[in-house]
Amino acid sequence: MYPEELIQPMRQELTSIGAEELKTAAAVDSWVQDKRSGVLVINSVCGCAAGMARPGIGLAMRHAVKPERFATVFAGQDKDATSRARGHFAHIPPSSPSVAVWKDGTVVDFLPRGKIEGRSAQDVARDLMAMFDKHFAAK
């Protein structure tokens, strides 16, 4: 685990734009039980989280169509919370950073590290906004 003072700015990149931090397994369970639409970010310290994932998520969360809720767990730091979150989508291989898109209490889309790493923040944002439009736009 990294010292909290080192990762605090990485946490704040998401909390400053409205993400709720889920630091315990119980907090994750409570969040998952809420059936409103949501995005759950698996945050991390890696370079692709810093250069692509967090900035891309920030851009996507400005989109006109977005989920009702936005939360994050921090891989490698909030281990119980991250493990519990991943347990709710165990059919998807774990990756950090990643983004799970929720609707009606289930994961309906997922952006894994493999679709974040090596791409621009704008590419990540476009992918997320397309997911938001697909799952959350009024029909």
C-alpha positions in Angstrom: 0.0 0.0 0.0 1.1 3.5 -0.8 1.1 6.2 1.9 -2.3 8.0 2.0 -0.7 11.4 1.5 0.8 10.2 -1.8 -2.5 8.9 -3.2 -4.8 11.6 -1.8 -4.4 13.8 -4.9 -5.4 10.8 -7.1 -8.5 10.3 -5.0 -9.3 14.0 -5.2 -9.2 14.0 -9.0 -12.4 11.9 -8.9 -14.0 13.2 -5.7 -13.6 16.8 -6.8 -15.9 16.0 -9.8 -18.5 14.3 -7.7 -17.4 10.7 -7.1 -18.4 9.1 -3.8 -15.5 7.2 -2.3 -16.4 3.7 -1.3 -13.7 2.6 1.2 -15.3 -0.5 2.7 -17.0 -3.6 1.5 -20.2 -2.5 3.3 -20.1 0.9 1.5 -19.8 -1.0 -1.9 -22.7 -3.3 -1.0 -24.9 -0.3 -0.1 -24.0 1.4 -3.3 -24.7 -1.7 -5.4 -28.1 -2.2 -3.8 -29.2 1.2 -5.0 -30.9 0.5 -8.4 -30.3 3.9 -9.9 -27.9 4.2 -12.8 -24.3 4.5 -11.9 -20.6 4.4 -12.8 -18.1 2.7 -10.5 -14.5 3.5 -11.2 -11.6 1.2 -10.1 -9.0 3.9 -9.5 -5.2 3.1 -9.3 -1.8 4.8 -9.1 -0.6 3.7 -12.5 0.3 6.1 -15.3 -2.7 5.2 -17.4 -5.0 6.1 -14.6 -3.3 9.5 -14.2 -2.9 10.3 -17.9 -6.0 8.7 -19.5 -8.6 7.2 -17.1 -9.2 10.0 -14.6 -9.0 12.8 -17.1 -11.2 10.9 -19.5 -13.7 10.2 -16.7 -13.7 13.9 -15.9 -14.6 14.8 -19.5 -17.3 12.1 -19.7 -19.0 13.3 -16.5 -19.6 16.7 -18.2 -21.6 15.0 -20.9 -25.3 15.8 -21.0 -26.3 12.2 -20.6 -24.7 10.6 -17.6 -25.5 8.2 -14.7 -27.4 9.3 -11.6 -24.5 8.1 -9.3 -20.7 8.1 -9.5 -18.5 6.2 -7.2 -14.9 5.0 -6.9 -12.8 2.4 -5.1 -9.0 2.6 -5.0 -7.2 -0.6 -6.0 -4.2 -1.4 -3.8 -5.5 0.9 -1.1 -9.1 0.1 -0.2 -8.5 -3.6 -0.7 -11.8 -4.9 0.9 -13.9 -2.4 -1.1 -12.1 -3.1 -4.3 -12.4 -6.9 -3.8 -16.1 -6.5 -3.0 -16.7 -4.3 -6.1 -15.0 -6.8 -8.3 -17.0 -9.6 -6.8 -20.1 -7.9 -8.2 -18.8 -8.4 -11.7 -16.7 -11.5 -11.2 -17.3 -12.6 -14.8 -15.1 -9.8 -15.9 -11.3 -10.2 -15.3 -10.0 -7.7 -12.8 -8.2 -4.6 -14.2 -7.1 -1.3 -12.8 -8.1 1.3 -13.8 -11.4 0.3 -15.1 -15.0 1.6 -15.2 -18.2 -0.4 -14.6 -21.4 1.1 -15.9 -24.5 0.1 -13.8 -28.2 0.1 -14.6 -31.0 -1.5 -12.6 -28.5 -3.1 -10.1 -26.3 -4.8 -12.7 -23.2 -4.1 -14.8 -24.3 -3.3 -18.3 -21.0 -2.1 -19.8 -17.4 -2.1 -18.8 -14.3 -0.3 -19.8 -11.2 -2.4 -18.9 -7.6 -1.2 -18.6 -6.9 -2.7 -22.0 -9.2 -0.1 -23.6 -7.7 2.8 -21.5 -4.0 2.2 -21.6 -2.2 3.7 -24.6 -5.2 5.9 -25.6 -5.9 9.5 -25.0 -8.2 10.9 -22.3 -10.5 12.1 -25.1 -10.7 8.5 -26.5 -11.6 7.2 -23.0 -14.2 10.0 -22.6 -15.7 9.2 -26.1 -16.1 5.5 -25.1 -17.7 6.4 -21.8 -20.1 8.9 -23.4 -21.1 6.4 -26.0 -21.9 4.0 -23.1 -23.9 6.7 -21.3 -25.9 7.4 -24.4 -26.5 3.7 -25.0 -27.7 3.0 -21.5 -29.0 6.2 -20.0 -30.5 8.4 -22.8 -34.2 8.8 -22.8 -35.8 6.7 -25.4 
